[in-house]
């Protein structure tokens, strides 16, 4: 018998912390280009696979990958410019750097 981990609901304080982190993460989006905003939203926020974005945008795998790298780098600079600490940027990067597959 395999036991599944028990999921617990987040408490009010944890929910507030998550909401604040998310708000700080998306605040710089207005400073990205419209195309970058769309890619960020589709891939990071909506969890659309890169292979699906490749089909939607007509970009080659390399072009799409480079666009995502530029977005991540720009987001780091924007977050740092808004006073987000290096450790917070690394935390955000961890969220953004989840595995992406082109297949």
Protein Blocks (a to p, Z undefined) as FASTA:
>chain_A
ZZddddddddfklmmmmmmmmmmmmmmmmmpcfklmmmmmmmmmnopafklmmmmnopaf
klmmmmmmmmmmmmmmmmmmnopafklmmmmmmmmmgccdfZZ
